[in-house]
């Protein structure tokens, strides 16, 4: 089973969202991975609320859930129309789930999820390293390469600057 889970590490990384300044996973995705109904997962969590402080797990507000639905294309149709907002589990909350669910599959899934969180952290860190390396190269090279480095930096870091309008301009207008 462990080999089967490691194959799906990329899929697990795609199920990690960024909400309230934290990386989280939703209850319905976790329930699917554990092979249980979302209702059962929520029931077990509610029975063990003392194990899940607010920084380990929180329930989305209706407004937050509507925003997630609007902005996340990879949510399945079934999950978009759930009657109640989901629980969001941080990495620590996911780790606690294995003790609450107490099954061999829960332990194996938790190990795979922890590896997915590590992979995500490594991807973020490698992007930071890339920016640092470009900065170092920029300092070492002549000014003639300045244009190339600026183009690369703009591809890495998306800037939300207003764009210059294109098209026909009426004389005397901005």
Backbone as a ProteinNet text record, in pm:
[ID]
protein_1_A
[PRIMARY]
XXXXXXXXXXXXXXXXXXXXXXXXXXXXXXXXXXXXXXXXXXXXXXXXXXXXXXXXXXXXXXXXXXXXXXXXXXXXXXXXXXXXXXXXXXXXXXXXXXXXXXXXXXXXXXXXXXXXXXXXXXXXXXXXXXXXXXXXXXXXXXXXXXXXXXXXXXXXXXXXXXXXXXXXXXXXXX
[TERTIARY]
82	0	86.6	201.3	287.8	333.4	368.4	409.8	296.5	176	59.5	39	57.7	40	149.8	271.9	381.2	364.8	297.1	271.1	180.8	92.2	-5	40.9	168.9	218.6	190	201.8	172.1	25.4	-63.1	-205.2	-231.1	-159.9	-177.9	-132.5	-22.4	26.4	-78.3	-149.1	-252.5	-374.2	-387.3	-500.1	-463.5	-347.1	-306.2	-335.9	-414.3	-457	-394.2	-397.5	-341.8	-455.3	-491.9	-600.9	-556.6	-601.4	-570.5	-420.8	-339.8	-195.2	-134	-210.6	-161.7	-187.8	-105.8	-129.7	-223.6	-336.2	-438.5	-488.6	-554.3	-625	-768.6	-863.8	-1004.6	-1047.4	-1152	-1202	-1246.1	-1309.3	-1358.3	-1244	-1134	-1017.5	-952.8	-940.9	-881.8	-968.8	-1100.6	-1190.8	-1177.6	-1165.5	-1148.9	-1018.6	-911.2	-783.3	-789.2	-859.3	-870.4	-969.3	-1048.8	-1145.8	-1267.7	-1304.4	-1422.6	-1509.7	-1630.9	-1720.5	-1677.2	-1700.3	-1667.8	-1743.6	-1865.8	-1949.3	-1881.6	-1821.2	-1753.9	-1630.2	-1554.1	-1435	-1473.1	-1574.5	-1617.4	-1669.6	-1739.1	-1792.1	-1678	-1573.5	-1459.3	-1386.1	-1375.6	-1309.2	-1390.3	-1522.1	-1606.7	-1601.5	-1586.3	-1575.6	-1441.6	-1343.4	-1208.6	-1161.9	-1251.5	-1218.8	-1101.1	-1078.5	-967	-831.6	-826.1	-702	-677.6	-775.9	-767	-784.6	-679.3	-689.6	-704.2	-734.7	-765	-649.3	-525.9	-413.7	-387.6	-462.5	-452.5	-567.9	-686.1	-804.9	-903.1	-970	-1074.5	-1179.9	-1300.7	-1408.6	-1415.5	-1425.2	-1432.9	-1566	-1563.4	-1689.2	-1755.5	-1882.4	-1953	-1887.5	-1846.1	-1781.3	-1648.7	-1567.9	-1439.9	-1463.4	-1563.4	-1592.5	-1636.4	-1720.3	-1762.9	-1643.8	-1549.8	-1429.5	-1342.8	-1330.6	-1254	-1319.9	-1450.8	-1523.2	-1499.7	-1502.6	-1484.8	-1343.6	-1243.1	-1104.2	-1031.9	-1087.7	-1017.4	-1085.6	-1018.9	-1074.4	-1066.1	-976.8	-956.5	-1050.7	-1149.3	-1249.8	-1349.7	-1386.1	-1483.5	-1622.6	-1708.9	-1845.7	-1918.1	-1898.2	-1964.4	-1926.9	-1799.4	-1754	-1794.8	-1818.8	-1858.5	-1996.2	-2083.1	-2220.6	-2252.4	-2152.5	-2177.6	-2258.8	-2351.9	-2437.7	-2365.1	-2254.7	-2183	-2037.7	-1979.1	-1836.6	-1752.2	-1638.7	-1556.7	-1467.3	-1412.4	-1304.9	-1176.5	-1085.7	-953.9	-850.6	-765.9	-666.1	-526.9	-452.6	-313.5	-231.4	-104.2	-16.9	-22.7	-24.4	-31.7	-166.8	-272.9	-405.5	-416.3	-353.7	-352.9	-277.2	-168.7	-91.5	-175.4	-256.7	-342.2	-451.6	-495.5	-604.2	-572.2	-446.3	-413.7	-443.7	-426.8	-458	-608.5	-683.1	-828.1	-895	-846.6	-910.7	-864.8	-745.1	-694	-711.3	-664.1	-664.3	-529.2	-497.1	-370.6	-366.7	-478.7	-484.3	-464.3	-521.6	-505.1	-358.7	-288.1	-145.4	-67.8	-95.9	-24.6	-55.2	-181.2	-219.1	-151.5	-147.7	-82.4	64.9	132.3	273.8	288.8	202.7	208.9	178.6	82.7	48.3	163.4	225.8	340.3	450.7	471.3	570.6	530.3	400.6	353.4	378.4	354.8	383.3	533.4	616.9	761.7	799	740.5	767	727.7	613.8	568.4	665.1	711.1	808.9	938	982.8	1104.2	1086.6	968.7	943.4	948.3	888.9	890.3	1033.3	1106.7	1245.2	1333.1	1312.9	1395.3	1368.9	1246.4	1215.3	1290.7	1299.9	1375.5	1523.2	1575.1	1714.7	1740.4	1645.6	1659.8	1669.5	1585.8	1589.9	1724.6	1775.2	1905.2	2017.3	2014.4	2118.2	2116.3	1997.7	1987.7	2045.1	2015.3	2071	2223.4	2279.9	2425.4	2485.5	2424.9	2473.5	2465.3	2358.3	2337.9	2449.4	2489.8	2597.3	2731.1	2752.4	2880.2	2892.2	2782.4	2786.7	2781.7	2817.8	2816	2673.9	2664.1	2532.2	2461.5	2533.2	2470	2372.3	2389.1	2298.6	2182.2	2179	2075.2	1935.7	1916.5	1786.3	1742.5	1835.5	1803.6	1759.3	1833	1797.3	1662.2	1632	1502.4	1389	1408.8	1306.6	1283.6	1393.1	1381.1	1309.6	1346.2	1284.7	1134.4	1094.7	952.4	876	943.6	877.8	861	954.8	948.7	852	863.4	780.9	678	553.5	446.2	418.6	425.7	398.5	257.6	187	49.9	47.1	125	128.1	24.5	-32.5	-127.5	-55.8	-120	-60	-92.1	-3.1	-26.6	-135	-229.1	-338.6	-286.4	-341.8	-303.6	-424.2	-398.8	-508.1	-504	-607.4	-614.9	-630.8	-548.6	-555.9	-605.3	-702	-757.7	-660.5	-622.4	-530.7	-587.7	-502.8	-541.9	-593.6	-611	-655.1	-536.7	-549.9	-440	-427.2
-119.4	0	126.2	122.9	239.8	281	185.3	217.8	284.1	234.9	291.5	437	467.7	603.3	696.2	647.7	733.9	775.3	694.3	728.8	850.7	866.1	973.6	1097.2	1109.9	1225.6	1355.8	1355.3	1476.2	1515.9	1416.5	1445.3	1503	1450.9	1501.1	1645.6	1679.6	1818	1910.8	1864.7	1947.1	1966.8	1885	1896.7	1978.6	2041	2130.2	2273.1	2343.4	2478.7	2576.4	2703	2806.1	2896.2	2884.1	2962.1	3019.3	3139.6	3205.7	3201.9	3209.5	3211.1	3075.8	2968.5	2832.8	2739.4	2635.4	2529.2	2429.2	2399.2	2312.9	2210.2	2107.8	2009	2003.1	1982.6	1979.5	1840.3	1838.3	1713.4	1613.6	1661	1568.7	1502.4	1574.2	1513.3	1409.5	1443.6	1350.5	1225.6	1243.8	1129.6	1036.5	1094.4	1013.2	931.4	996.6	924.9	814.4	841.4	741.3	630.8	651	550.2	548.6	665	675	790	798.1	908	1034	1148	1275.8	1288.2	1241.7	1245.5	1173.1	1058	978.7	1052	1110.3	1184.8	1301.4	1378.6	1492.4	1446.5	1333.9	1279.8	1246.1	1181.9	1146.8	1271.7	1371.1	1495.4	1564.8	1571.2	1637.7	1564.5	1434.1	1356.7	1380.1	1430.2	1450.6	1594.9	1690.7	1831.1	1881.9	1824.5	1869.8	1840.8	1750.7	1719.1	1815.5	1897.3	1984.2	2131.6	2193.9	2338	2414.6	2541.6	2623.4	2629.3	2616.2	2620.2	2484.1	2379.4	2247.3	2222.4	2280.8	2257.4	2370.8	2413.8	2514.2	2487.9	2537.1	2525	2654.7	2642.5	2760.7	2831.1	2962	3036.5	3017.6	3049.7	3037	3124.9	3243.9	3336.2	3279.5	3225	3165.1	3048.3	2964.8	2849.1	2893.1	2995.4	3046.9	3100.3	3162.8	3213.8	3098.8	2993.1	2875.7	2814.3	2799.6	2743	2826.9	2957.3	3047.9	3039.7	3027	3038.3	2907.2	2794.2	2666.5	2579.9	2564.2	2484.9	2335.4	2291.2	2147.8	2083.7	2157.1	2096.9	2019	1900.3	1821.2	1883.7	1851.6	1905.4	1864.7	1740.6	1693.2	1778	1816.6	1893.1	2039.2	2091	2231.7	2258.3	2157.9	2179.1	2111.4	2100.1	2045.9	2148.4	2101.3	2196	2275.8	2223.5	2290.9	2312.9	2424.1	2446.2	2336.1	2303	2193.3	2235.8	2134.9	2157.1	2167.2	2251.7	2263.8	2220.7	2124.7	2070.7	2118	2171.6	2206.3	2077.7	2089.7	1971.7	1901.4	1978.5	1918.7	1850.9	1910.8	1850.8	1719.2	1712	1586.9	1479.6	1518.4	1422	1366	1448.5	1403.9	1309	1323.8	1239.5	1090.5	1052	908.6	851.8	930.7	880.4	877.8	964.1	968.7	858	834.7	736.2	593.2	574.9	446.3	328.5	344.1	230.3	224.7	108.7	92.1	186.1	196.7	284.1	430.3	472.4	609.4	640.8	547.7	567.4	580.1	491	493.5	622.1	663.3	785.9	905.8	909.3	1020.5	1030	918	918.3	978.7	937.5	989.9	1139.9	1184.1	1326.5	1407.6	1357.2	1427.6	1442.6	1339.2	1346.9	1451.2	1462.3	1562.5	1703.6	1726.4	1857.3	1888.6	1788.9	1808.9	1843.2	1771.2	1799.3	1941.5	1986.4	2122.4	2224.3	2201.4	2291.9	2295.8	2180	2175.5	2252.3	2241.9	2315.8	2466.1	2510.7	2653.1	2698.2	2617.4	2651.3	2655.6	2563.2	2562.2	2686.4	2736.9	2860.1	2977	2981.1	3085.9	3077.3	2953.5	2934.1	2982.9	2960.1	3004.7	3156.9	3225.5	3371.2	3418.9	3353	3390.9	3370.9	3259.5	3233.6	3337.9	3376.6	3479.8	3611.4	3644.1	3766.5	3761.9	3646.4	3631.9	3648	3582.9	3594.9	3739.1	3804.7	3942.6	4032.4	4010.3	4090	4064.8	3942.5	3904.7	3949.3	3954.7	3980.1	4128.8	4158.8	4296.5	4347.9	4477.2	4539.7	4500.3	4446.2	4407.6	4290.9	4214.2	4102.9	4143.6	4269.5	4319.2	4293.1	4311.8	4292.3	4146.6	4053.8	3910.8	3875.2	3925	3894.9	3955.3	4074	4134.7	4051.9	4001.9	3918.8	3790.1	3726.9	3602.7	3630.7	3739.2	3773.8	3797.1	3862.1	3887.3	3757.6	3657.7	3527.8	3455.1	3472.9	3403.7	3473.1	3604	3682.5	3759.1	3725.8	3793.3	3927.8	4031	4162.7	4204.8	4264.5	4309	4458.4	4501.4	4642.5	4667.7	4789.4	4820.5	4821.5	4764.4	4755.9	4881.8	4914.6	5028.1	4987.9	5075.9	5047	5046.5	4956.2	4948.7	4980	5007.9	5037.4	5182.5	5225.6	5361.9	5458.5	5562.7	5662.3	5793.5	5852.3	5979.5	6089.6	6176.4	6285.1	6367.7	6397.9	6479.5	6398.8	6264.9	6182.1	6104.8	6053.3	5978.1	5841.7
0	0	0	67.3	73.9	-64.7	-150.8	-287	-362.9	-342.1	-408.1	-366.7	-237.1	-188.9	-238.4	-248.4	-291.5	-437.3	-515.9	-655.5	-663.1	-567.9	-569.5	-491.6	-463.4	-387.7	-461.5	-594.1	-671.6	-657.7	-657.4	-639.2	-500.2	-401.3	-264.7	-253.3	-318	-315.5	-376.6	-479.4	-541.9	-451.1	-347.9	-255.6	-132.4	-135.1	-27.5	-72.6	8	-24.1	75.4	41.3	127.5	173.9	303	361.7	496	524.5	651	682.4	579	597.5	630.3	609.4	640.1	523.3	513.8	416.4	482.7	415.6	474.2	372.4	425.9	344.2	395.3	302.1	338.9	384.7	467.4	523.5	416.3	308.4	206.1	129.2	107.3	42.4	133.5	261.2	357.4	372.3	380.7	393.9	273.8	155.5	34.6	42	85.8	96.8	201.1	312.3	418.6	385.1	280.7	241.9	331.9	387	473.2	423.4	474.6	439.4	514.6	453.7	518.1	649.4	650.8	771.1	887	859.8	962.6	1013.7	922.2	962	1053	1012.9	1094	1230.3	1231.4	1356.7	1452.8	1402.2	1486.7	1536.4	1451	1491.2	1600.4	1584.4	1684.4	1818.8	1814.7	1938.9	2008.4	1933.8	1988.3	1968.3	1988.1	1962.1	2045	2162.5	2245.1	2180.1	2082.3	2010.1	1893.5	1861.5	1744.4	1781.8	1835.7	1862	1730	1739.5	1621.3	1521.6	1569.2	1475.1	1410.5	1448.2	1386	1289	1321.7	1240.5	1263.4	1156.5	1169.3	1062.6	1090.3	992.2	912.7	781.5	696	716.8	705	706.6	569.4	561.8	433.2	326.3	364.9	271.2	221.4	313.2	273.3	177.5	208.2	124.9	-14.9	-22.8	-153.6	-233.1	-164.2	-230.4	-282.1	-203.1	-247.1	-370.7	-367.9	-481.9	-607.2	-591.4	-704.5	-761.6	-675.2	-718.7	-745.2	-705.5	-720.6	-825.2	-936.1	-1045.6	-1021.6	-933	-915.5	-813.2	-763.7	-675	-759.4	-712.8	-787.3	-773.4	-867.3	-866.4	-738.1	-693.5	-571.7	-450.2	-442.2	-326.3	-332.7	-451.1	-465.5	-406	-404.8	-362.5	-229.8	-144.3	-10.6	68.3	153.2	225.4	333.6	386.1	493.9	454.2	498.6	470.1	533.9	471.4	523.7	639.6	706.4	801.7	720.6	766.3	704.3	808.1	772.6	863.7	822.8	918.7	893.1	897.9	872.3	874.5	1010.4	1117.8	1251.6	1274.4	1223.2	1236	1162.2	1044.4	968.2	1046.4	1111.1	1190.6	1304.9	1367.4	1477.8	1428.6	1303.5	1251.1	1260.3	1244.7	1251	1388.9	1494.6	1629.3	1653.5	1585.3	1601.5	1520.7	1398.4	1311.1	1340	1389.3	1437.9	1341.4	1220.7	1129.6	1059.8	1006.9	935.3	814.7	743.4	626.5	667.6	781	827.4	854.2	911.8	939.8	809.1	713.2	585.2	507.1	508.7	438.7	505	638.8	708	673	664	624.8	485.6	394.5	257.5	254.9	333.8	337.6	396.6	501.7	559.9	455	374.4	266.9	162.7	136.5	40.3	93.8	222.9	281.6	272.6	296.7	285.2	141.3	44.4	-97.2	-131.6	-82.4	-107.7	-48.6	74.6	135.9	55	4.7	-76.4	-206.3	-268.2	-392	-366.4	-256.8	-222.8	-194.8	-121	-87.5	-212.1	-305.8	-426.8	-511.1	-508.7	-581.1	-518.4	-384.9	-317	-354.2	-360	-397.3	-540	-628.9	-767.7	-774.3	-698.4	-695.2	-640.3	-535.5	-478.7	-579.7	-652.7	-751.9	-863.9	-906.5	-1010	-958.1	-832.5	-774	-770.5	-733.7	-730.1	-869.5	-968.1	-1105.2	-1154.6	-1116.6	-1158.8	-1105.8	-980.9	-921.9	-991.5	-1037.6	-1098.3	-1243.8	-1315.2	-1459.1	-1492.2	-1615.9	-1665.8	-1677.7	-1694.9	-1707.3	-1836.7	-1935.1	-2060.1	-2041.6	-1934.4	-1907.4	-1816.9	-1778.9	-1689.7	-1745.3	-1874.4	-1938.2	-1926.8	-1945	-1936.5	-1794.9	-1695.1	-1556.9	-1518.5	-1566.7	-1538.4	-1598.6	-1719.9	-1784.8	-1707.4	-1662.8	-1584.2	-1453	-1386.6	-1258	-1274.7	-1383	-1405.4	-1430.9	-1488.1	-1508.8	-1377	-1284.2	-1155.3	-1060.7	-1051.4	-959.6	-1041.3	-1020.7	-1093.6	-1026.5	-1105.3	-1051.5	-1091.4	-998.6	-1024.1	-1050.5	-1145.4	-1180.6	-1289.5	-1288.9	-1396.7	-1530.8	-1629.7	-1762.7	-1842.2	-1933.7	-2021.5	-2120.6	-2139.1	-2231	-2373.3	-2452.6	-2592.5	-2678.4	-2804.2	-2894.7	-2938.6	-3003.2	-3052.5	-2937.8	-2935.4	-2829.2	-2888.5	-2822.2	-2866.5	-2822.5	-2914.5	-2877.6	-2763.5	-2667.2	-2553.7	-2435.2	-2450.9	-2337.7	-2285.1	-2164.5	-2100.5	-2155.3
[MASK]
++++++++++++++++++++++++++++++++++++++++++++++++++++++++++++++++++++++++++++++++++++++++++++++++++++++++++++++++++++++++++++++++++++++++++++++++++++++++++++++++++++++++++++++

